[in-house]
Amino acid sequence: MQPVRGARLTLEVSKCIGADQLLKAALTKFAAHDRNFDAMSNWTLRYPDGKQVLTLPEGEELFRLDRYHDQVLRDYNRIVLYIAPGM
């Protein structure tokens, strides 16, 4: 997975949002800013290492932004996740 340079958008969401809602919010915002983006295609949410966001990295607990924040110990505005074509 190669990130597209200059294609980052800041997303403001609730701290207790799950992976599905986060992906939906990201696709909606990205589609609003890029007319060529097909939000109806099969997309997945990915961690920076390319692994699909379903559970938290350390364990089997379902992803929630606030719990991920507690694990990575970064400010919310420094958390980076990617949308990538589904496989």
N, C-alpha and C positions, 0 to 999 in steps of 0.2 A: 504494500500500500504506500503510495507516494502522495503526500499532502500537496494540494494545489497552492502554489505560492500566491499570496494576496487574497485568498478566498476565505479569510476568517471573518466571522461576524460575532459580535457580543450578543449574548442571549440572557435576558432577565427572566428568571423563573422562580418558583417557590423552592425553598430549601429542601422540602420533603418530597420533591418530585421523583417519580420512578423513571426507569429507562424508556418505557413505551411513550409516556407523555413527553419526555425530554426530546426524543427523536421526532415526534410529531411537531413540537414547537420549533425545533431546528429546521425541519423541512419547510414548514410554513414561512418562516422568516427568510430562509435562503431563496425560496421560490419568489418571494416578493421583491428580492434584490437582483435576481438574475433571470431574465426572460427566457433564456435557453435551458434553464434547469427544469428537469421533469420530476416533480415531487411524487408523481404517481408510480414511478418505477420502484423496484425492490431495493430499499436502502436499509443499512444497519448502522447502529451506533458502535463506534470502536474506541478502545483505549489507545493511548499513544504508541503502545507496542504492537498494535494491530489486532489484538484479541477482541472479540465481540463482547459488548457490554450486555450481560444478562444477570450475572451475579457480581458481588464485590470481589476484588482480586484475592483477598485473604479469606477464603471460606465459601460457604454455599448460600449465604444470605442474599436475597434478591437485592439488586442495585437500588439504592436511594442516594440522592445527591448529598444529603447531609452526612450520611454514614461514610460515603466515599471521601468527603471533605475531612472527616475525622481520621481516616486512614492515611491520606497523602499529606496531611498537615500543611496545606497551602490555603491562601486566601481564596475565596470563591471566584474572584476575578482572575485568578491565575490557573484555574482548572481548565484543561484543554481536552476535549473529546472530539472525535471526528465522525462525519457521516461518510459511509463508503458503500459502493454497490454491494447488494446482498449476494450471497453465494449459495 
